[in-house]
Amino acid sequence: MRPEISGKLALALETSSLLAHLVGSRLETTGQSQLARVARGIGNLAFAVSLPFAVKSTLSYIERARQSKRRNDK
């Protein structure tokens, strides 16, 4: 998977995680603690799933930068 795609997937999942936590917070204020717990659980899962994509993207970009620097140093 190209780093651009893995980075976009990571960002989408991280955004989903934040939105799920926002929904959980709103549900908590309305007294729906069970649904809030479910929403936060979904948010935690989305964040955990995003991590491998983010790591892959980051490592790919670091490797690209190293290769570019090596070419420029020659």
PQR file of N, CA, C, O and H, with PARSE charges and radii, in Angstrom:
ATOM      1  N   MET A   1       0.846  -1.174   0.000 -0.4000 1.5000
ATOM      2  CA  MET A   1       0.000   0.000   0.000 -0.0000 2.0000
ATOM      3  C   MET A   1       0.891   1.237   0.000  0.5500 1.7000
ATOM      4  O   MET A   1       1.851   1.324   0.764 -0.5500 1.4000
ATOM      5  N   ARG A   2       0.562   2.180  -0.858 -0.4000 1.5000
ATOM      6  CA  ARG A   2       1.358   3.401  -0.949 -0.0000 2.0000
ATOM      7  C   ARG A   2       1.187   4.241   0.317  0.5500 1.7000
ATOM      8  O   ARG A   2       0.135   4.199   0.955 -0.5500 1.4000
ATOM      9  H   ARG A   2      -0.219   2.109  -1.479  0.4000 1.0000
ATOM     10  N   PRO A   3       2.222   5.002   0.678 -0.5600 1.5000
ATOM     11  CA  PRO A   3       2.132   5.786   1.923  0.2800 2.0000
ATOM     12  C   PRO A   3       1.027   6.836   1.880  0.5500 1.7000
ATOM     13  O   PRO A   3       0.456   7.178   2.915 -0.5500 1.4000
ATOM     14  N   GLU A   4       0.721   7.350   0.687 -0.4000 1.5000
ATOM     15  CA  GLU A   4      -0.350   8.346   0.606 -0.0000 2.0000
ATOM     16  C   GLU A   4      -1.686   7.724   1.010  0.5500 1.7000
ATOM     17  O   GLU A   4      -2.483   8.341   1.717 -0.5500 1.4000
ATOM     18  H   GLU A   4       1.184   7.072  -0.155  0.4000 1.0000
ATOM     19  N   ILE A   5      -1.916   6.499   0.553 -0.4000 1.5000
ATOM     20  CA  ILE A   5      -3.176   5.826   0.871 -0.0000 2.0000
ATOM     21  C   ILE A   5      -3.219   5.433   2.342  0.5500 1.7000
ATOM     22  O   ILE A   5      -4.232   5.645   3.008 -0.5500 1.4000
ATOM     23  H   ILE A   5      -1.269   5.998  -0.021  0.4000 1.0000
ATOM     24  N   SER A   6      -2.134   4.867   2.852 -0.4000 1.5000
ATOM     25  CA  SER A   6      -2.136   4.469   4.263 -0.0000 2.0000
ATOM     26  C   SER A   6      -2.265   5.693   5.170  0.5500 1.7000
ATOM     27  O   SER A   6      -2.898   5.619   6.223 -0.5500 1.4000
ATOM     28  H   SER A   6      -1.312   4.695   2.311  0.4000 1.0000
ATOM     29  N   GLY A   7      -1.674   6.812   4.769 -0.4000 1.5000
ATOM     30  CA  GLY A   7      -1.812   8.038   5.550 -0.0000 2.0000
ATOM     31  C   GLY A   7      -3.237   8.555   5.558  0.5500 1.7000
ATOM     32  O   GLY A   7      -3.733   9.024   6.583 -0.5500 1.4000
ATOM     33  H   GLY A   7      -1.160   6.872   3.913  0.4000 1.0000
ATOM     34  N   LYS A   8      -3.895   8.467   4.403 -0.4000 1.5000
ATOM     35  CA  LYS A   8      -5.293   8.915   4.330 -0.0000 2.0000
ATOM     36  C   LYS A   8      -6.203   8.013   5.153  0.5500 1.7000
ATOM     37  O   LYS A   8      -7.117   8.488   5.827 -0.5500 1.4000
ATOM     38  H   LYS A   8      -3.492   8.086   3.571  0.4000 1.0000
ATOM     39  N   LEU A   9      -5.948   6.714   5.092 -0.4000 1.5000
ATOM     40  CA  LEU A   9      -6.736   5.788   5.912 -0.0000 2.0000
ATOM     41  C   LEU A   9      -6.526   6.065   7.398  0.5500 1.7000
ATOM     42  O   LEU A   9      -7.480   6.065   8.175 -0.5500 1.4000
ATOM     43  H   LEU A   9      -5.206   6.328   4.544  0.4000 1.0000
ATOM     44  N   ALA A  10      -5.285   6.300   7.786 -0.4000 1.5000
ATOM     45  CA  ALA A  10      -4.996   6.603   9.190 -0.0000 2.0000
ATOM     46  C   ALA A  10      -5.722   7.871   9.626  0.5500 1.7000
ATOM     47  O   ALA A  10      -6.322   7.915  10.700 -0.5500 1.4000
ATOM     48  H   ALA A  10      -4.510   6.300   7.154  0.4000 1.0000
ATOM     49  N   LEU A  11      -5.663   8.893   8.792 -0.4000 1.5000
ATOM     50  CA  LEU A  11      -6.322  10.154   9.137 -0.0000 2.0000
ATOM     51  C   LEU A  11      -7.835   9.982   9.228  0.5500 1.7000
ATOM     52  O   LEU A  11      -8.467  10.532  10.130 -0.5500 1.4000
ATOM     53  H   LEU A  11      -5.176   8.858   7.919  0.4000 1.0000
ATOM     54  N   ALA A  12      -8.418   9.223   8.305 -0.4000 1.5000
ATOM     55  CA  ALA A  12      -9.863   8.990   8.343 -0.0000 2.0000
ATOM     56  C   ALA A  12     -10.265   8.238   9.611  0.5500 1.7000
ATOM     57  O   ALA A  12     -11.266   8.569  10.246 -0.5500 1.4000
ATOM     58  H   ALA A  12      -7.905   8.776   7.573  0.4000 1.0000
ATOM     59  N   LEU A  13      -9.488   7.239   9.968 -0.4000 1.5000
ATOM     60  CA  LEU A  13      -9.802   6.477  11.180 -0.0000 2.0000
ATOM     61  C   LEU A  13      -9.603   7.313  12.441  0.5500 1.7000
ATOM     62  O   LEU A  13     -10.382   7.200  13.387 -0.5500 1.4000
ATOM     63  H   LEU A  13      -8.675   6.970   9.452  0.4000 1.0000
ATOM     64  N   GLU A  14      -8.575   8.144  12.462 -0.4000 1.5000
ATOM     65  CA  GLU A  14      -8.353   9.013  13.622 -0.0000 2.0000
ATOM     66  C   GLU A  14      -9.482  10.034  13.755  0.5500 1.7000
ATOM     67  O   GLU A  14      -9.922  10.337  14.863 -0.5500 1.4000
ATOM     68  H   GLU A  14      -7.942   8.236  11.693  0.4000 1.0000
ATOM     69  N   THR A  15      -9.947  10.559  12.627 -0.4000 1.5000
ATOM     70  CA  THR A  15     -11.072  11.489  12.654 -0.0000 2.0000
ATOM     71  C   THR A  15     -12.331  10.787  13.145  0.5500 1.7000
ATOM     72  O   THR A  15     -13.092  11.348  13.933 -0.5500 1.4000
ATOM     73  H   THR A  15      -9.590  10.313  11.727  0.4000 1.0000
ATOM     74  N   SER A  16     -12.549   9.563  12.683 -0.4000 1.5000
ATOM     75  CA  SER A  16     -13.697   8.782  13.153 -0.0000 2.0000
ATOM     76  C   SER A  16     -13.615   8.549  14.655  0.5500 1.7000
ATOM     77  O   SER A  16     -14.626   8.595  15.356 -0.5500 1.4000
ATOM     78  H   SER A  16     -11.930   9.107  12.043  0.4000 1.0000
ATOM     79  N   SER A  17     -12.414   8.301  15.137 -0.4000 1.5000
ATOM     80  CA  SER A  17     -12.215   8.101  16.566 -0.0000 2.0000
ATOM     81  C   SER A  17     -12.608   9.346  17.355  0.5500 1.7000
ATOM     82  O   SER A  17     -13.304   9.264  18.367 -0.5500 1.4000
ATOM     83  H   SER A  17     -11.593   8.264  14.567  0.4000 1.0000
ATOM     84  N   LEU A  18     -12.153  10.490  16.875 -0.4000 1.5000
ATOM     85  CA  LEU A  18     -12.501  11.743  17.557 -0.0000 2.0000
ATOM     86  C   LEU A  18     -14.003  11.992  17.540  0.5500 1.7000
ATOM     87  O   LEU A  18     -14.578  12.413  18.544 -0.5500 1.4000
ATOM     88  H   LEU A  18     -11.588  10.557  16.053  0.4000 1.0000
ATOM     89  N   LEU A  19     -14.635  11.733  16.404 -0.4000 1.5000
ATOM     90  CA  LEU A  19     -16.086  11.934  16.309 -0.0000 2.0000
ATOM     91  C   LEU A  19     -16.836  10.982  17.239  0.5500 1.7000
ATOM     92  O   LEU A  19     -17.815  11.376  17.874 -0.5500 1.4000
ATOM     93  H   LEU A  19     -14.168  11.391  15.588  0.4000 1.0000
ATOM     94  N   ALA A  20     -16.385   9.741  17.321 -0.4000 1.5000
ATOM     95  CA  ALA A  20     -17.035   8.785  18.217 -0.0000 2.0000
ATOM     96  C   ALA A  20     -16.897   9.229  19.674  0.5500 1.7000
ATOM     97  O   ALA A  20     -17.832   9.080  20.461 -0.5500 1.4000
ATOM     98  H   ALA A  20     -15.590   9.421  16.806  0.4000 1.0000
ATOM     99  N   HIS A  21     -15.742   9.768  20.029 -0.4000 1.5000
ATOM    100  CA  HIS A  21     -15.562  10.264  21.396 -0.0000 2.0000
ATOM    101  C   HIS A  21     -16.420  11.505  21.645  0.5500 1.7000
ATOM    102  O   HIS A  21     -16.927  11.695  22.751 -0.5500 1.4000
ATOM    103  H   HIS A  21     -14.983   9.889  19.390  0.4000 1.0000
ATOM    104  N   LEU A  22     -16.584  12.339  20.635 -0.4000 1.5000
ATOM    105  CA  LEU A  22     -17.467  13.501  20.767 -0.0000 2.0000
ATOM    106  C   LEU A  22     -18.905  13.047  20.991  0.5500 1.7000
ATOM    107  O   LEU A  22     -19.598  13.572  21.863 -0.5500 1.4000
ATOM    108  H   LEU A  22     -16.172  12.184  19.737  0.4000 1.0000
ATOM    109  N   VAL A  23     -19.349  12.079  20.209 -0.4000 1.5000
ATOM    110  CA  VAL A  23     -20.698  11.536  20.381 -0.0000 2.0000
ATOM    111  C   VAL A  23     -20.836  10.935  21.779  0.5500 1.7000
ATOM    112  O   VAL A  23     -21.855  11.127  22.442 -0.5500 1.4000
ATOM    113  H   VAL A  23     -18.787  11.652  19.501  0.4000 1.0000
ATOM    114  N   GLY A  24     -19.819  10.215  22.221 -0.4000 1.5000
ATOM    115  CA  GLY A  24     -19.850   9.637  23.562 -0.0000 2.0000
ATOM    116  C   GLY A  24     -19.972  10.694  24.642  0.5500 1.7000
ATOM    117  O   GLY A  24     -20.695  10.517  25.622 -0.5500 1.4000
ATOM    118  H   GLY A  24     -18.991  10.059  21.683  0.4000 1.0000
ATOM    119  N   SER A  25     -19.266  11.785  24.455 -0.4000 1.5000
ATOM    120  CA  SER A  25     -19.335  12.878  25.420 -0.0000 2.0000
ATOM    121  C   SER A  25     -20.733  13.494  25.453  0.5500 1.7000
ATOM    122  O   SER A  25     -21.281  13.773  26.520 -0.5500 1.4000
ATOM    123  H   SER A  25     -18.679  11.929  23.658  0.4000 1.0000
ATOM    124  N   ARG A  26     -21.293  13.697  24.269 -0.4000 1.5000
ATOM    125  CA  ARG A  26     -22.657  14.261  24.198 -0.0000 2.0000
ATOM    126  C   ARG A  26     -23.679  13.315  24.828  0.5500 1.7000
ATOM    127  O   ARG A  26     -24.582  13.750  25.543 -0.5500 1.4000
ATOM    128  H   ARG A  26     -20.849  13.470  23.403  0.4000 1.0000
ATOM    129  N   LEU A  27     -23.528  12.031  24.559 -0.4000 1.5000
ATOM    130  CA  LEU A  27     -24.449  11.057  25.145 -0.0000 2.0000
ATOM    131  C   LEU A  27     -24.322  11.034  26.664  0.5500 1.7000
ATOM    132  O   LEU A  27     -25.317  10.872  27.371 -0.5500 1.4000
ATOM    133  H   LEU A  27     -22.794  11.678  23.978  0.4000 1.0000
ATOM    134  N   GLU A  28     -23.117  11.193  27.157 -0.4000 1.5000
ATOM    135  CA  GLU A  28     -22.895  11.208  28.608 -0.0000 2.0000
ATOM    136  C   GLU A  28     -23.637  12.375  29.254  0.5500 1.7000
ATOM    137  O   GLU A  28     -24.213  12.229  30.332 -0.5500 1.4000
ATOM    138  H   GLU A  28     -22.309  11.324  26.582  0.4000 1.0000
ATOM    139  N   THR A  29     -23.623  13.533  28.594 -0.4000 1.5000
ATOM    140  CA  THR A  29     -24.299  14.703  29.172 -0.0000 2.0000
ATOM    141  C   THR A  29     -25.815  14.559  29.154  0.5500 1.7000
ATOM    142  O   THR A  29     -26.510  15.219  29.927 -0.5500 1.4000
ATOM    143  H   THR A  29     -23.155  13.652  27.718  0.4000 1.0000
ATOM    144  N   THR A  30     -26.336  13.698  28.275 -0.4000 1.5000
ATOM    145  CA  THR A  30     -27.788  13.490  28.239 -0.0000 2.0000
ATOM    146  C   THR A  30     -28.216  12.309  29.100  0.5500 1.7000
ATOM    147  O   THR A  30     -29.386  11.926  29.097 -0.5500 1.4000
ATOM    148  H   THR A  30     -25.772  13.161  27.647  0.4000 1.0000
ATOM    149  N   GLY A  31     -27.271  11.732  29.834 -0.4000 1.5000
ATOM    150  CA  GLY A  31     -27.610  10.660  30.755 -0.0000 2.0000
ATOM    151  C   GLY A  31     -27.640   9.271  30.142  0.5500 1.7000
ATOM    152  O   GLY A  31     -28.113   8.327  30.774 -0.5500 1.4000
ATOM    153  H   GLY A  31     -26.320  12.042  29.836  0.4000 1.0000
ATOM    154  N   GLN A  32     -27.153   9.138  28.949 -0.4000 1.5000
ATOM    155  CA  GLN A  32     -27.154   7.827  28.281 -0.0000 2.0000
ATOM    156  C   GLN A  32     -25.758   7.211  28.378  0.5500 1.7000
ATOM    157  O   GLN A  32     -25.036   7.088  27.388 -0.5500 1.4000
ATOM    158  H   GLN A  32     -26.769   9.905  28.435  0.4000 1.0000
ATOM    159  N   SER A  33     -25.410   6.832  29.593 -0.4000 1.5000
ATOM    160  CA  SER A  33     -24.039   6.384  29.843 -0.0000 2.0000
ATOM    161  C   SER A  33     -23.696   5.079  29.133  0.5500 1.7000
ATOM    162  O   SER A  33     -22.549   4.884  28.730 -0.5500 1.4000
ATOM    163  H   SER A  33     -25.996   6.932  30.397  0.4000 1.0000
ATOM    164  N   GLN A  34     -24.664   4.182  28.973 -0.4000 1.5000
ATOM    165  CA  GLN A  34     -24.381   2.914  28.288 -0.0000 2.0000
ATOM    166  C   GLN A  34     -24.033   3.170  26.819  0.5500 1.7000
ATOM    167  O   GLN A  34     -23.061   2.610  26.312 -0.5500 1.4000
ATOM    168  H   GLN A  34     -25.596   4.340  29.300  0.4000 1.0000
ATOM    169  N   LEU A  35     -24.802   3.996  26.142 -0.4000 1.5000
ATOM    170  CA  LEU A  35     -24.505   4.336  24.746 -0.0000 2.0000
ATOM    171  C   LEU A  35     -23.203   5.119  24.638  0.5500 1.7000
ATOM    172  O   LEU A  35     -22.450   4.957  23.677 -0.5500 1.4000
ATOM    173  H   LEU A  35     -25.591   4.451  26.554  0.4000 1.0000
ATOM    174  N   ALA A  36     -22.943   5.966  25.624 -0.4000 1.5000
ATOM    175  CA  ALA A  36     -21.692   6.730  25.629 -0.0000 2.0000
ATOM    176  C   ALA A  36     -20.502   5.787  25.715  0.5500 1.7000
ATOM    177  O   ALA A  36     -19.494   5.992  25.039 -0.5500 1.4000
ATOM    178  H   ALA A  36     -23.554   6.098  26.405  0.4000 1.0000
ATOM    179  N   ARG A  37     -20.614   4.767  26.535 -0.4000 1.5000
ATOM    180  CA  ARG A  37     -19.533   3.789  26.667 -0.0000 2.0000
ATOM    181  C   ARG A  37     -19.310   3.047  25.349  0.5500 1.7000
ATOM    182  O   ARG A  37     -18.170   2.787  24.965 -0.5500 1.4000
ATOM    183  H   ARG A  37     -21.433   4.601  27.084  0.4000 1.0000
ATOM    184  N   VAL A  38     -20.395   2.710  24.662 -0.4000 1.5000
ATOM    185  CA  VAL A  38     -20.284   2.030  23.366 -0.0000 2.0000
ATOM    186  C   VAL A  38     -19.614   2.946  22.345  0.5500 1.7000
ATOM    187  O   VAL A  38     -18.727   2.516  21.607 -0.5500 1.4000
ATOM    188  H   VAL A  38     -21.321   2.922  24.974  0.4000 1.0000
ATOM    189  N   ALA A  39     -20.037   4.206  22.305 -0.4000 1.5000
ATOM    190  CA  ALA A  39     -19.453   5.158  21.351 -0.0000 2.0000
ATOM    191  C   ALA A  39     -17.963   5.345  21.615  0.5500 1.7000
ATOM    192  O   ALA A  39     -17.167   5.387  20.677 -0.5500 1.4000
ATOM    193  H   ALA A  39     -20.757   4.556  22.904  0.4000 1.0000
ATOM    194  N   ARG A  40     -17.587   5.455  22.865 -0.4000 1.5000
ATOM    195  CA  ARG A  40     -16.162   5.604  23.189 -0.0000 2.0000
ATOM    196  C   ARG A  40     -15.380   4.335  22.857  0.5500 1.7000
ATOM    197  O   ARG A  40     -14.225   4.403  22.437 -0.5500 1.4000
ATOM    198  H   ARG A  40     -18.234   5.420  23.627  0.4000 1.0000
ATOM    199  N   GLY A  41     -16.006   3.196  23.044 -0.4000 1.5000
ATOM    200  CA  GLY A  41     -15.361   1.933  22.670 -0.0000 2.0000
ATOM    201  C   GLY A  41     -15.103   1.866  21.175  0.5500 1.7000
ATOM    202  O   GLY A  41     -14.047   1.408  20.739 -0.5500 1.4000
ATOM    203  H   GLY A  41     -16.945   3.141  23.384  0.4000 1.0000
ATOM    204  N   ILE A  42     -16.070   2.323  20.394 -0.4000 1.5000
ATOM    205  CA  ILE A  42     -15.890   2.378  18.939 -0.0000 2.0000
ATOM    206  C   ILE A  42     -14.767   3.349  18.599  0.5500 1.7000
ATOM    207  O   ILE A  42     -13.952   3.076  17.718 -0.5500 1.4000
ATOM    208  H   ILE A  42     -16.928   2.695  20.748  0.4000 1.0000
ATOM    209  N   GLY A  43     -14.724   4.476  19.293 -0.4000 1.5000
ATOM    210  CA  GLY A  43     -13.654   5.446  19.073 -0.0000 2.0000
ATOM    211  C   GLY A  43     -12.286   4.872  19.403  0.5500 1.7000
ATOM    212  O   GLY A  43     -11.322   5.087  18.668 -0.5500 1.4000
ATOM    213  H   GLY A  43     -15.386   4.697  20.008  0.4000 1.0000
ATOM    214  N   ASN A  44     -12.202   4.148  20.501 -0.4000 1.5000
ATOM    215  CA  ASN A  44     -10.931   3.519  20.876 -0.0000 2.0000
ATOM    216  C   ASN A  44     -10.507   2.484  19.840  0.5500 1.7000
ATOM    217  O   ASN A  44      -9.329   2.390  19.493 -0.5500 1.4000
ATOM    218  H   ASN A  44     -12.985   3.974  21.098  0.4000 1.0000
ATOM    219  N   LEU A  45     -11.466   1.713  19.349 -0.4000 1.5000
ATOM    220  CA  LEU A  45     -11.166   0.704  18.334 -0.0000 2.0000
ATOM    221  C   LEU A  45     -10.686   1.363  17.040  0.5500 1.7000
ATOM    222  O   LEU A  45      -9.716   0.910  16.433 -0.5500 1.4000
ATOM    223  H   LEU A  45     -12.423   1.789  19.630  0.4000 1.0000
ATOM    224  N   ALA A  46     -11.366   2.429  16.620 -0.4000 1.5000
ATOM    225  CA  ALA A  46     -10.958   3.131  15.396 -0.0000 2.0000
ATOM    226  C   ALA A  46      -9.541   3.672  15.531  0.5500 1.7000
ATOM    227  O   ALA A  46      -8.753   3.602  14.588 -0.5500 1.4000
ATOM    228  H   ALA A  46     -12.154   2.797  17.114  0.4000 1.0000
ATOM    229  N   PHE A  47      -9.218   4.208  16.695 -0.4000 1.5000
ATOM    230  CA  PHE A  47      -7.857   4.719  16.896 -0.0000 2.0000
ATOM    231  C   PHE A  47      -6.834   3.589  16.839  0.5500 1.7000
ATOM    232  O   PHE A  47      -5.785   3.728  16.210 -0.5500 1.4000
ATOM    233  H   PHE A  47      -9.857   4.266  17.461  0.4000 1.0000
ATOM    234  N   ALA A  48      -7.140   2.475  17.493 -0.4000 1.5000
ATOM    235  CA  ALA A  48      -6.209   1.340  17.491 -0.0000 2.0000
ATOM    236  C   ALA A  48      -5.992   0.808  16.078  0.5500 1.7000
ATOM    237  O   ALA A  48      -4.876   0.429  15.720 -0.5500 1.4000
ATOM    238  H   ALA A  48      -7.992   2.362  18.003  0.4000 1.0000
ATOM    239  N   VAL A  49      -7.050   0.779  15.280 -0.4000 1.5000
ATOM    240  CA  VAL A  49      -6.933   0.299  13.899 -0.0000 2.0000
ATOM    241  C   VAL A  49      -6.121   1.279  13.057  0.5500 1.7000
ATOM    242  O   VAL A  49      -5.453   0.866  12.109 -0.5500 1.4000
ATOM    243  H   VAL A  49      -7.956   1.087  15.571  0.4000 1.0000
ATOM    244  N   SER A  50      -6.165   2.554  13.382 -0.4000 1.5000
ATOM    245  CA  SER A  50      -5.443   3.562  12.590 -0.0000 2.0000
ATOM    246  C   SER A  50      -3.931   3.505  12.795  0.5500 1.7000
ATOM    247  O   SER A  50      -3.174   3.924  11.919 -0.5500 1.4000
ATOM    248  H   SER A  50      -6.707   2.890  14.152  0.4000 1.0000
ATOM    249  N   LEU A  51      -3.489   2.999  13.928 -0.4000 1.5000
ATOM    250  CA  LEU A  51      -2.060   3.036  14.251 -0.0000 2.0000
ATOM    251  C   LEU A  51      -1.162   2.319  13.244  0.5500 1.7000
ATOM    252  O   LEU A  51      -0.154   2.896  12.836 -0.5500 1.4000
ATOM    253  H   LEU A  51      -4.104   2.659  14.640  0.4000 1.0000
ATOM    254  N   PRO A  52      -1.474   1.091  12.820 -0.5600 1.5000
ATOM    255  CA  PRO A  52      -0.583   0.458  11.832  0.2800 2.0000
ATOM    256  C   PRO A  52      -0.489   1.245  10.524  0.5500 1.7000
ATOM    257  O   PRO A  52       0.581   1.318   9.918 -0.5500 1.4000
ATOM    258  N   PHE A  53      -1.600   1.830  10.091 -0.4000 1.5000
ATOM    259  CA  PHE A  53      -1.579   2.634   8.868 -0.0000 2.0000
ATOM    260  C   PHE A  53      -0.704   3.871   9.045  0.5500 1.7000
ATOM    261  O   PHE A  53       0.057   4.236   8.150 -0.5500 1.4000
ATOM    262  H   PHE A  53      -2.468   1.771  10.583  0.4000 1.0000
ATOM    263  N   ALA A  54      -0.820   4.508  10.202 -0.4000 1.5000
ATOM    264  CA  ALA A  54      -0.017   5.701  10.467 -0.0000 2.0000
ATOM    265  C   ALA A  54       1.468   5.366  10.540  0.5500 1.7000
ATOM    266  O   ALA A  54       2.300   6.101  10.009 -0.5500 1.4000
ATOM    267  H   ALA A  54      -1.438   4.211  10.929  0.4000 1.0000
ATOM    268  N   VAL A  55       1.796   4.274  11.186 -0.4000 1.5000
ATOM    269  CA  VAL A  55       3.200   3.866  11.295 -0.0000 2.0000
ATOM    270  C   VAL A  55       3.763   3.536   9.923  0.5500 1.7000
ATOM    271  O   VAL A  55       4.877   3.945   9.597 -0.5500 1.4000
ATOM    272  H   VAL A  55       1.120   3.676  11.617  0.4000 1.0000
ATOM    273  N   LYS A  56       3.006   2.800   9.115 -0.4000 1.5000
ATOM    274  CA  LYS A  56       3.475   2.441   7.779 -0.0000 2.0000
ATOM    275  C   LYS A  56       3.712   3.682   6.933  0.5500 1.7000
ATOM    276  O   LYS A  56       4.732   3.790   6.252 -0.5500 1.4000
ATOM    277  H   LYS A  56       2.101   2.467   9.380  0.4000 1.0000
ATOM    278  N   SER A  57       2.784   4.604   6.974 -0.4000 1.5000
ATOM    279  CA  SER A  57       2.921   5.833   6.205 -0.0000 2.0000
ATOM    280  C   SER A  57       4.138   6.626   6.658  0.5500 1.7000
ATOM    281  O   SER A  57       4.919   7.100   5.832 -0.5500 1.4000
ATOM    282  H   SER A  57       1.955   4.516   7.527  0.4000 1.0000
ATOM    283  N   THR A  58       4.299   6.770   7.953 -0.4000 1.5000
ATOM    284  CA  THR A  58       5.437   7.520   8.492 -0.0000 2.0000
ATOM    285  C   THR A  58       6.763   6.886   8.090  0.5500 1.7000
ATOM    286  O   THR A  58       7.679   7.579   7.648 -0.5500 1.4000
ATOM    287  H   THR A  58       3.665   6.386   8.624  0.4000 1.0000
ATOM    288  N   LEU A  59       6.863   5.576   8.242 -0.4000 1.5000
ATOM    289  CA  LEU A  59       8.108   4.891   7.885 -0.0000 2.0000
ATOM    290  C   LEU A  59       8.399   4.997   6.390  0.5500 1.7000
ATOM    291  O   LEU A  59       9.556   5.128   5.989 -0.5500 1.4000
ATOM    292  H   LEU A  59       6.119   5.013   8.601  0.4000 1.0000
ATOM    293  N   SER A  60       7.359   4.941   5.571 -0.4000 1.5000
ATOM    294  CA  SER A  60       7.554   5.074   4.121 -0.0000 2.0000
ATOM    295  C   SER A  60       8.071   6.458   3.767  0.5500 1.7000
ATOM    296  O   SER A  60       8.966   6.594   2.932 -0.5500 1.4000
ATOM    297  H   SER A  60       6.419   4.835   5.897  0.4000 1.0000
ATOM    298  N   TYR A  61       7.517   7.480   4.393 -0.4000 1.5000
ATOM    299  CA  TYR A  61       7.980   8.841   4.110 -0.0000 2.0000
ATOM    300  C   TYR A  61       9.408   9.060   4.611  0.5500 1.7000
ATOM    301  O   TYR A  61      10.186   9.764   3.967 -0.5500 1.4000
ATOM    302  H   TYR A  61       6.791   7.369   5.071  0.4000 1.0000
ATOM    303  N   ILE A  62       9.756   8.473   5.739 -0.4000 1.5000
ATOM    304  CA  ILE A  62      11.128   8.588   6.243 -0.0000 2.0000
ATOM    305  C   ILE A  62      12.089   7.934   5.260  0.5500 1.7000
ATOM    306  O   ILE A  62      13.143   8.491   4.957 -0.5500 1.4000
ATOM    307  H   ILE A  62       9.124   7.901   6.262  0.4000 1.0000
ATOM    308  N   GLU A  63      11.731   6.760   4.764 -0.4000 1.5000
ATOM    309  CA  GLU A  63      12.589   6.062   3.799 -0.0000 2.0000
ATOM    310  C   GLU A  63      12.731   6.870   2.511  0.5500 1.7000
ATOM    311  O   GLU A  63      13.821   6.945   1.942 -0.5500 1.4000
ATOM    312  H   GLU A  63      10.874   6.307   5.011  0.4000 1.0000
ATOM    313  N   ARG A  64      11.646   7.470   2.054 -0.4000 1.5000
ATOM    314  CA  ARG A  64      11.723   8.332   0.862 -0.0000 2.0000
ATOM    315  C   ARG A  64      12.675   9.500   1.090  0.5500 1.7000
ATOM    316  O   ARG A  64      13.475   9.840   0.219 -0.5500 1.4000
ATOM    317  H   ARG A  64      10.762   7.410   2.516  0.4000 1.0000
ATOM    318  N   ALA A  65      12.582  10.103   2.257 -0.4000 1.5000
ATOM    319  CA  ALA A  65      13.452  11.244   2.561 -0.0000 2.0000
ATOM    320  C   ALA A  65      14.911  10.813   2.600  0.5500 1.7000
ATOM    321  O   ALA A  65      15.783  11.537   2.120 -0.5500 1.4000
ATOM    322  H   ALA A  65      11.932   9.827   2.965  0.4000 1.0000
ATOM    323  N   ARG A  66      15.185   9.649   3.163 -0.4000 1.5000
ATOM    324  CA  ARG A  66      16.563   9.141   3.189 -0.0000 2.0000
ATOM    325  C   ARG A  66      17.093   8.918   1.781  0.5500 1.7000
ATOM    326  O   ARG A  66      18.217   9.307   1.464 -0.5500 1.4000
ATOM    327  H   ARG A  66      14.477   9.061   3.553  0.4000 1.0000
ATOM    328  N   GLN A  67      16.282   8.292   0.940 -0.4000 1.5000
ATOM    329  CA  GLN A  67      16.705   8.027  -0.438 -0.0000 2.0000
ATOM    330  C   GLN A  67      16.944   9.326  -1.194  0.5500 1.7000
ATOM    331  O   GLN A  67      17.901   9.440  -1.960 -0.5500 1.4000
ATOM    332  H   GLN A  67      15.369   7.976   1.197  0.4000 1.0000
ATOM    333  N   SER A  68      16.080  10.295  -0.978 -0.4000 1.5000
ATOM    334  CA  SER A  68      16.235  11.588  -1.637 -0.0000 2.0000
ATOM    335  C   SER A  68      17.513  12.278  -1.170  0.5500 1.7000
ATOM    336  O   SER A  68      18.231  12.871  -1.975 -0.5500 1.4000
ATOM    337  H   SER A  68      15.302  10.203  -0.356  0.4000 1.0000
ATOM    338  N   LYS A  69      17.795  12.200   0.122 -0.4000 1.5000
ATOM    339  CA  LYS A  69      19.008  12.820   0.655 -0.0000 2.0000
ATOM    340  C   LYS A  69      20.248  12.139   0.086  0.5500 1.7000
ATOM    341  O   LYS A  69      21.222  12.810  -0.253 -0.5500 1.4000
ATOM    342  H   LYS A  69      17.212  11.718   0.776  0.4000 1.0000
ATOM    343  N   ARG A  70      20.218  10.814  -0.020 -0.4000 1.5000
ATOM    344  CA  ARG A  70      21.362  10.088  -0.592 -0.0000 2.0000
ATOM    345  C   ARG A  70      21.610  10.514  -2.038  0.5500 1.7000
ATOM    346  O   ARG A  70      22.758  10.694  -2.445 -0.5500 1.4000
ATOM    347  H   ARG A  70      19.426  10.269   0.256  0.4000 1.0000
ATOM    348  N   ARG A  71      20.540  10.674  -2.811 -0.4000 1.5000
ATOM    349  CA  ARG A  71      20.688  11.103  -4.206 -0.0000 2.0000
ATOM    350  C   ARG A  71      21.257  12.512  -4.286  0.5500 1.7000
ATOM    351  O   ARG A  71      22.081  12.805  -5.152 -0.5500 1.4000
ATOM    352  H   ARG A  71      19.608  10.527  -2.481  0.4000 1.0000
ATOM    353  N   ASN A  72      20.823  13.374  -3.393 -0.4000 1.5000
ATOM    354  CA  ASN A  72      21.298  14.760  -3.399 -0.0000 2.0000
ATOM    355  C   ASN A  72      22.736  14.876  -2.910  0.5500 1.7000
ATOM    356  O   ASN A  72      23.450  15.801  -3.297 -0.5500 1.4000
ATOM    357  H   ASN A  72      20.154  13.136  -2.690  0.4000 1.0000
ATOM    358  N   ASP A  73      23.164  13.948  -2.062 -0.4000 1.5000
ATOM    359  CA  ASP A  73      24.534  13.984  -1.539 -0.0000 2.0000
ATOM    360  C   ASP A  73      25.560  13.507  -2.561  0.5500 1.7000
ATOM    361  O   ASP A  73      26.747  13.801  -2.424 -0.5500 1.4000
ATOM    362  H   ASP A  73      22.584  13.197  -1.747  0.4000 1.0000
ATOM    363  N   LYS A  74      25.123  12.785  -3.573 -0.4000 1.5000
ATOM    364  CA  LYS A  74      26.072  12.246  -4.571 -0.0000 2.0000
ATOM    365  C   LYS A  74      26.498  13.281  -5.566  0.5500 1.7000
ATOM    366  O   LYS A  74      27.288  12.986  -6.464 -0.5500 1.4000
ATOM    367  H   LYS A  74      24.158  12.546  -3.684  0.4000 1.0000
TER
END
